[in-house]
Amino acid sequence: MNIVVLVKQVPDSGAERTLSSQDFTVERASASNVINEMDEYAIEEALKIKEAHGGEVTVLTMGPAGATESIRKALSMGPDKAVHISDDALHGSCAVATSKVLAAALGQLNADLILCGAESTDGRVQVLPHMIAERLGIAALTGARKLTVDGSQLTAERQTDEGYEVVTAATPAVVSVWDTINEPRYPSFKGIMAAKKKPVQALSLAEVGVDAGEVGFAGATSQVLEYSKRPPRSAGTKITDEGDGGSQLVAFLATEKFV
């Protein structure tokens, strides 16, 4: 089975994240950049499927030159090769433009199964799996907490607030996963060394067949007009129990509309 895993490099969610004062895009140059957490679960699922059914796993990334670091980290987990779409014109691309570029590249890779995280920690829009599937004209099984492969048939348990739904589709298909699906493996020393020799194909916009005017700020369907930092957390309400602590607590909860 030919499996492609979409991997995004994002600023570490555990560190402070900022937007550029020039164009309001995520400041990546000075950030501590890592693989999007959900994508690590997609990589692990791809490797498990390969181990059970055979085939090849390719990592696909769209991002600046610095994303190579995350590509090598992904390869150290076990995938066979990677494709890196990098072009200065991509800076400022919205989700719609991103889906166009990724779908164009995926069309060249002829994937049976496309895996990705359910969301990215920097954008959290959860729309790319649907957009890519629509562009490619294939099924989308999103938000999976479990995935079963039987030949060309896929069965996923889609995680919901109330429990889960069972959905099925035939390959080719796009499947997005949550962090409940597995436990990603740690790269071994052997895997880290092997990743340095695995092929990484670099592609430009022209090579995937997308015009520069359709991406970046020129092709964006949304725009950030202004932003402000989250205000510092204020001190909470302290209740001193002098015999009426319970009454004070209930009154506070009622004021906040919890009771």
SEKE-132663 format. One record per residue (C-alpha): residue number from 1; x, y, z. Coordinates in Angstrom, 1 decimal, always signed. Example, Ala and Ser with C-alpha at 12.3 -4.5 7.8 and 13.67 -1.06 7.14 Angstrom:
// residues 2
<atom k="1" u="+12.3" v="-4.5" w="+7.8"/>
<atom k="2" u="+13.7" v="-1.1" w="+7.1"/>
// end
This chain:
// residues 259
<atom k="1" u="+0.0" v="+0.0" w="+0.0"/>
<atom k="2" u="+1.3" v="+3.4" w="-1.0"/>
<atom k="3" u="+0.8" v="+5.6" w="+2.1"/>
<atom k="4" u="+1.5" v="+9.4" w="+2.3"/>
<atom k="5" u="+1.5" v="+11.2" w="+5.6"/>
<atom k="6" u="+1.0" v="+15.0" w="+5.7"/>
<atom k="7" u="+3.4" v="+16.6" w="+8.2"/>
<atom k="8" u="+3.5" v="+20.2" w="+9.2"/>
<atom k="9" u="+6.2" v="+22.0" w="+11.1"/>
<atom k="10" u="+4.7" v="+24.3" w="+13.7"/>
<atom k="11" u="+6.0" v="+26.5" w="+16.6"/>
<atom k="12" u="+6.2" v="+24.5" w="+19.8"/>
<atom k="13" u="+2.9" v="+24.9" w="+21.6"/>
<atom k="14" u="+4.7" v="+24.7" w="+25.0"/>
<atom k="15" u="+6.6" v="+27.9" w="+24.2"/>
<atom k="16" u="+5.4" v="+31.4" w="+23.6"/>
<atom k="17" u="+4.1" v="+32.0" w="+20.1"/>
<atom k="18" u="+3.9" v="+35.3" w="+18.4"/>
<atom k="19" u="+2.8" v="+36.8" w="+15.1"/>
<atom k="20" u="+4.9" v="+38.9" w="+12.8"/>
<atom k="21" u="+4.3" v="+42.6" w="+13.2"/>
<atom k="22" u="+4.9" v="+43.0" w="+9.5"/>
<atom k="23" u="+2.4" v="+40.7" w="+7.9"/>
<atom k="24" u="+0.6" v="+39.0" w="+10.9"/>
<atom k="25" u="+1.8" v="+35.5" w="+10.0"/>
<atom k="26" u="+3.1" v="+33.1" w="+12.6"/>
<atom k="27" u="+6.7" v="+34.1" w="+13.5"/>
<atom k="28" u="+8.7" v="+30.9" w="+12.8"/>
<atom k="29" u="+12.2" v="+32.2" w="+12.3"/>
<atom k="30" u="+12.8" v="+32.8" w="+16.1"/>
<atom k="31" u="+10.4" v="+30.1" w="+17.3"/>
<atom k="32" u="+11.2" v="+26.6" w="+18.5"/>
<atom k="33" u="+9.7" v="+24.6" w="+15.7"/>
<atom k="34" u="+8.6" v="+21.0" w="+15.9"/>
<atom k="35" u="+6.4" v="+18.4" w="+14.1"/>
<atom k="36" u="+2.7" v="+19.1" w="+14.7"/>
<atom k="37" u="+1.8" v="+16.8" w="+17.5"/>
<atom k="38" u="-1.2" v="+15.2" w="+15.8"/>
<atom k="39" u="+0.9" v="+14.4" w="+12.8"/>
<atom k="40" u="+3.1" v="+12.1" w="+14.9"/>
<atom k="41" u="+0.1" v="+9.9" w="+15.5"/>
<atom k="42" u="-0.6" v="+9.8" w="+11.8"/>
<atom k="43" u="+3.0" v="+8.8" w="+11.1"/>
<atom k="44" u="+2.7" v="+6.0" w="+13.7"/>
<atom k="45" u="-0.5" v="+4.7" w="+12.2"/>
<atom k="46" u="+1.1" v="+4.7" w="+8.7"/>
<atom k="47" u="+4.0" v="+2.6" w="+10.0"/>
<atom k="48" u="+1.6" v="+0.2" w="+11.7"/>
<atom k="49" u="-0.3" v="-0.3" w="+8.5"/>
<atom k="50" u="+2.9" v="-0.8" w="+6.6"/>
<atom k="51" u="+4.1" v="-3.4" w="+9.1"/>
<atom k="52" u="+0.8" v="-5.3" w="+8.8"/>
<atom k="53" u="+0.2" v="-5.0" w="+5.1"/>
<atom k="54" u="+3.4" v="-4.0" w="+3.4"/>
<atom k="55" u="+4.0" v="-1.0" w="+1.2"/>
<atom k="56" u="+5.8" v="+2.3" w="+1.5"/>
<atom k="57" u="+5.4" v="+5.4" w="+3.6"/>
<atom k="58" u="+6.1" v="+8.9" w="+2.2"/>
<atom k="59" u="+6.2" v="+12.1" w="+4.3"/>
<atom k="60" u="+4.8" v="+15.2" w="+2.5"/>
<atom k="61" u="+5.5" v="+18.6" w="+3.8"/>
<atom k="62" u="+4.8" v="+22.1" w="+2.6"/>
<atom k="63" u="+6.9" v="+24.7" w="+4.3"/>
<atom k="64" u="+10.0" v="+26.9" w="+4.3"/>
<atom k="65" u="+13.6" v="+25.5" w="+4.0"/>
<atom k="66" u="+13.8" v="+25.2" w="+7.8"/>
<atom k="67" u="+11.1" v="+22.5" w="+7.7"/>
<atom k="68" u="+13.8" v="+20.0" w="+6.7"/>
<atom k="69" u="+14.6" v="+19.6" w="+10.3"/>
<atom k="70" u="+11.1" v="+18.3" w="+11.0"/>
<atom k="71" u="+11.2" v="+16.1" w="+7.9"/>
<atom k="72" u="+14.3" v="+14.3" w="+9.2"/>
<atom k="73" u="+12.7" v="+13.9" w="+12.6"/>
<atom k="74" u="+9.7" v="+12.3" w="+10.9"/>
<atom k="75" u="+11.9" v="+10.0" w="+8.8"/>
<atom k="76" u="+13.7" v="+8.9" w="+11.9"/>
<atom k="77" u="+10.5" v="+7.3" w="+13.1"/>
<atom k="78" u="+10.5" v="+4.9" w="+10.2"/>
<atom k="79" u="+9.0" v="+6.3" w="+6.9"/>
<atom k="80" u="+10.8" v="+5.5" w="+3.7"/>
<atom k="81" u="+11.2" v="+8.9" w="+2.0"/>
<atom k="82" u="+9.9" v="+12.5" w="+2.0"/>
<atom k="83" u="+8.7" v="+15.2" w="-0.4"/>
<atom k="84" u="+9.2" v="+18.8" w="+0.6"/>
<atom k="85" u="+7.3" v="+21.6" w="-1.3"/>
<atom k="86" u="+9.1" v="+24.8" w="-0.7"/>
<atom k="87" u="+8.7" v="+28.1" w="-2.5"/>
<atom k="88" u="+9.0" v="+31.7" w="-1.4"/>
<atom k="89" u="+5.6" v="+32.4" w="-3.0"/>
<atom k="90" u="+3.9" v="+30.1" w="-0.5"/>
<atom k="91" u="+4.4" v="+32.5" w="+2.4"/>
<atom k="92" u="+1.0" v="+33.8" w="+3.7"/>
<atom k="93" u="-1.0" v="+31.0" w="+2.1"/>
<atom k="94" u="-4.4" v="+30.3" w="+3.6"/>
<atom k="95" u="-6.0" v="+26.9" w="+4.2"/>
<atom k="96" u="-7.7" v="+26.9" w="+0.7"/>
<atom k="97" u="-4.4" v="+27.6" w="-1.1"/>
<atom k="98" u="-2.5" v="+25.1" w="+1.1"/>
<atom k="99" u="-5.0" v="+22.4" w="+0.2"/>
<atom k="100" u="-4.6" v="+23.2" w="-3.5"/>
<atom k="101" u="-0.8" v="+22.8" w="-3.4"/>
<atom k="102" u="-0.9" v="+19.6" w="-1.3"/>
<atom k="103" u="-3.6" v="+18.1" w="-3.5"/>
<atom k="104" u="-1.5" v="+18.8" w="-6.6"/>
<atom k="105" u="+1.5" v="+17.1" w="-5.1"/>
<atom k="106" u="-0.6" v="+14.2" w="-3.9"/>
<atom k="107" u="-1.9" v="+13.8" w="-7.4"/>
<atom k="108" u="+1.6" v="+13.0" w="-8.5"/>
<atom k="109" u="+2.3" v="+10.6" w="-5.7"/>
<atom k="110" u="-0.6" v="+8.3" w="-6.5"/>
<atom k="111" u="-1.3" v="+7.5" w="-2.8"/>
<atom k="112" u="-3.7" v="+4.7" w="-1.8"/>
<atom k="113" u="-4.0" v="+6.2" w="+1.7"/>
<atom k="114" u="-3.4" v="+9.7" w="+2.9"/>
<atom k="115" u="-3.0" v="+10.2" w="+6.6"/>
<atom k="116" u="-2.8" v="+13.4" w="+8.7"/>
<atom k="117" u="-3.5" v="+14.8" w="+12.1"/>
<atom k="118" u="-7.0" v="+16.0" w="+12.8"/>
<atom k="119" u="-5.7" v="+19.5" w="+13.4"/>
<atom k="120" u="-2.6" v="+21.6" w="+13.6"/>
<atom k="121" u="-1.6" v="+23.3" w="+16.9"/>
<atom k="122" u="-1.0" v="+26.6" w="+15.2"/>
<atom k="123" u="-4.2" v="+26.9" w="+13.0"/>
<atom k="124" u="-6.7" v="+24.4" w="+14.6"/>
<atom k="125" u="-9.1" v="+24.8" w="+11.7"/>
<atom k="126" u="-9.6" v="+21.1" w="+11.0"/>
<atom k="127" u="-10.5" v="+21.7" w="+7.4"/>
<atom k="128" u="-7.5" v="+20.5" w="+5.3"/>
<atom k="129" u="-8.5" v="+16.8" w="+5.2"/>
<atom k="130" u="-11.9" v="+17.7" w="+3.8"/>
<atom k="131" u="-10.5" v="+20.2" w="+1.3"/>
<atom k="132" u="-7.9" v="+17.8" w="+0.0"/>
<atom k="133" u="-10.3" v="+14.9" w="-0.3"/>
<atom k="134" u="-12.8" v="+17.2" w="-2.2"/>
<atom k="135" u="-10.0" v="+18.4" w="-4.6"/>
<atom k="136" u="-8.9" v="+14.8" w="-5.3"/>
<atom k="137" u="-12.4" v="+13.5" w="-5.5"/>
<atom k="138" u="-11.9" v="+10.8" w="-2.9"/>
<atom k="139" u="-13.4" v="+9.9" w="+0.5"/>
<atom k="140" u="-12.5" v="+11.6" w="+3.8"/>
<atom k="141" u="-12.7" v="+9.7" w="+7.0"/>
<atom k="142" u="-12.0" v="+12.3" w="+9.6"/>
<atom k="143" u="-11.3" v="+12.4" w="+13.4"/>
<atom k="144" u="-10.4" v="+8.7" w="+13.6"/>
<atom k="145" u="-9.7" v="+7.1" w="+17.0"/>
<atom k="146" u="-9.2" v="+3.7" w="+15.3"/>
<atom k="147" u="-8.5" v="+2.6" w="+11.8"/>
<atom k="148" u="-8.8" v="-0.9" w="+10.3"/>
<atom k="149" u="-7.5" v="-1.8" w="+6.9"/>
<atom k="150" u="-8.9" v="-4.8" w="+5.0"/>
<atom k="151" u="-7.5" v="-4.9" w="+1.5"/>
<atom k="152" u="-8.9" v="-1.8" w="-0.2"/>
<atom k="153" u="-11.6" v="-1.3" w="+2.5"/>
<atom k="154" u="-11.1" v="+1.1" w="+5.4"/>
<atom k="155" u="-13.2" v="+1.2" w="+8.6"/>
<atom k="156" u="-12.7" v="+4.1" w="+11.0"/>
<atom k="157" u="-14.2" v="+4.9" w="+14.4"/>
<atom k="158" u="-14.8" v="+8.6" w="+14.2"/>
<atom k="159" u="-14.4" v="+10.2" w="+17.6"/>
<atom k="160" u="-17.4" v="+12.4" w="+18.7"/>
<atom k="161" u="-18.4" v="+14.3" w="+21.9"/>
<atom k="162" u="-21.0" v="+11.6" w="+22.6"/>
<atom k="163" u="-18.8" v="+8.5" w="+21.7"/>
<atom k="164" u="-17.9" v="+7.4" w="+18.2"/>
<atom k="165" u="-19.3" v="+6.6" w="+14.8"/>
<atom k="166" u="-18.3" v="+3.8" w="+12.5"/>
<atom k="167" u="-17.6" v="+4.9" w="+8.9"/>
<atom k="168" u="-16.2" v="+3.0" w="+6.0"/>
<atom k="169" u="-14.7" v="+3.9" w="+2.6"/>
<atom k="170" u="-12.6" v="+2.3" w="-0.1"/>
<atom k="171" u="-9.1" v="+3.5" w="-1.0"/>
<atom k="172" u="-7.9" v="+5.9" w="-2.1"/>
<atom k="173" u="-9.0" v="+8.0" w="+0.8"/>
<atom k="174" u="-7.9" v="+10.7" w="+3.3"/>
<atom k="175" u="-7.9" v="+9.8" w="+7.0"/>
<atom k="176" u="-7.3" v="+12.3" w="+9.8"/>
<atom k="177" u="-6.5" v="+11.0" w="+13.3"/>
<atom k="178" u="-6.7" v="+12.1" w="+16.9"/>
<atom k="179" u="-4.2" v="+11.4" w="+19.6"/>
<atom k="180" u="-6.4" v="+8.6" w="+20.9"/>
<atom k="181" u="-5.5" v="+6.3" w="+18.0"/>
<atom k="182" u="-2.1" v="+5.0" w="+19.1"/>
<atom k="183" u="+1.1" v="+5.9" w="+20.9"/>
<atom k="184" u="+3.9" v="+7.2" w="+18.6"/>
<atom k="185" u="+7.2" v="+5.4" w="+18.8"/>
<atom k="186" u="+10.4" v="+7.2" w="+19.8"/>
<atom k="187" u="+13.1" v="+7.4" w="+17.1"/>
<atom k="188" u="+15.9" v="+5.0" w="+17.8"/>
<atom k="189" u="+19.6" v="+5.9" w="+17.3"/>
<atom k="190" u="+19.6" v="+3.6" w="+14.3"/>
<atom k="191" u="+16.5" v="+5.4" w="+13.0"/>
<atom k="192" u="+18.1" v="+8.8" w="+13.5"/>
<atom k="193" u="+21.2" v="+7.8" w="+11.6"/>
<atom k="194" u="+19.2" v="+6.1" w="+8.8"/>
<atom k="195" u="+17.0" v="+9.2" w="+8.4"/>
<atom k="196" u="+20.1" v="+11.2" w="+7.2"/>
<atom k="197" u="+20.4" v="+9.0" w="+4.1"/>
<atom k="198" u="+16.7" v="+8.7" w="+3.2"/>
<atom k="199" u="+15.7" v="+10.6" w="+0.0"/>
<atom k="200" u="+13.9" v="+14.0" w="+0.3"/>
<atom k="201" u="+12.6" v="+15.3" w="-2.9"/>
<atom k="202" u="+12.3" v="+19.1" w="-3.1"/>
<atom k="203" u="+9.5" v="+20.5" w="-5.3"/>
<atom k="204" u="+8.7" v="+24.0" w="-6.3"/>
<atom k="205" u="+5.2" v="+25.4" w="-7.1"/>
<atom k="206" u="+6.0" v="+25.1" w="-10.8"/>
<atom k="207" u="+6.9" v="+21.5" w="-10.4"/>
<atom k="208" u="+3.5" v="+20.6" w="-8.7"/>
<atom k="209" u="+1.7" v="+22.7" w="-11.3"/>
<atom k="210" u="+0.3" v="+25.6" w="-9.2"/>
<atom k="211" u="+0.6" v="+29.2" w="-10.3"/>
<atom k="212" u="+2.2" v="+31.6" w="-7.7"/>
<atom k="213" u="-0.7" v="+34.0" w="-8.0"/>
<atom k="214" u="-3.0" v="+31.3" w="-6.5"/>
<atom k="215" u="-1.1" v="+31.1" w="-3.2"/>
<atom k="216" u="+0.5" v="+33.3" w="-0.7"/>
<atom k="217" u="-1.1" v="+36.7" w="+0.2"/>
<atom k="218" u="-2.1" v="+37.2" w="-3.4"/>
<atom k="219" u="-4.3" v="+34.1" w="-3.4"/>
<atom k="220" u="-5.5" v="+34.1" w="+0.2"/>
<atom k="221" u="-9.2" v="+33.9" w="+0.9"/>
<atom k="222" u="-8.8" v="+35.2" w="+4.4"/>
<atom k="223" u="-6.7" v="+37.9" w="+6.0"/>
<atom k="224" u="-5.6" v="+38.8" w="+9.5"/>
<atom k="225" u="-6.3" v="+42.6" w="+10.0"/>
<atom k="226" u="-5.1" v="+43.0" w="+13.6"/>
<atom k="227" u="-4.2" v="+41.0" w="+16.7"/>
<atom k="228" u="-3.5" v="+41.4" w="+20.3"/>
<atom k="229" u="-1.8" v="+39.2" w="+22.9"/>
<atom k="230" u="-4.0" v="+37.3" w="+25.4"/>
<atom k="231" u="-4.4" v="+39.5" w="+28.5"/>
<atom k="232" u="-2.6" v="+38.3" w="+31.6"/>
<atom k="233" u="-4.7" v="+36.0" w="+33.9"/>
<atom k="234" u="-6.3" v="+38.0" w="+36.7"/>
<atom k="235" u="-6.4" v="+37.0" w="+40.3"/>
<atom k="236" u="-9.3" v="+34.7" w="+41.2"/>
<atom k="237" u="-11.9" v="+35.2" w="+43.9"/>
<atom k="238" u="-10.8" v="+34.1" w="+47.3"/>
<atom k="239" u="-13.4" v="+32.9" w="+49.8"/>
<atom k="240" u="-12.6" v="+32.9" w="+53.5"/>
<atom k="241" u="-14.7" v="+30.5" w="+55.4"/>
<atom k="242" u="-16.0" v="+32.1" w="+58.6"/>
<atom k="243" u="-19.0" v="+29.8" w="+58.9"/>
<atom k="244" u="-20.6" v="+30.9" w="+55.7"/>
<atom k="245" u="-18.1" v="+29.6" w="+53.1"/>
<atom k="246" u="-20.7" v="+27.4" w="+51.5"/>
<atom k="247" u="-23.1" v="+30.2" w="+51.0"/>
<atom k="248" u="-20.4" v="+32.4" w="+49.6"/>
<atom k="249" u="-19.4" v="+29.7" w="+47.1"/>
<atom k="250" u="-22.9" v="+29.1" w="+45.9"/>
<atom k="251" u="-23.5" v="+32.8" w="+45.5"/>
<atom k="252" u="-20.3" v="+33.1" w="+43.4"/>
<atom k="253" u="-21.2" v="+30.1" w="+41.2"/>
<atom k="254" u="-24.7" v="+31.6" w="+40.7"/>
<atom k="255" u="-23.1" v="+34.9" w="+39.7"/>
<atom k="256" u="-21.0" v="+33.1" w="+37.1"/>
<atom k="257" u="-24.1" v="+31.2" w="+36.0"/>
<atom k="258" u="-22.7" v="+27.8" w="+36.9"/>
<atom k="259" u="-25.7" v="+27.0" w="+39.1"/>
// end
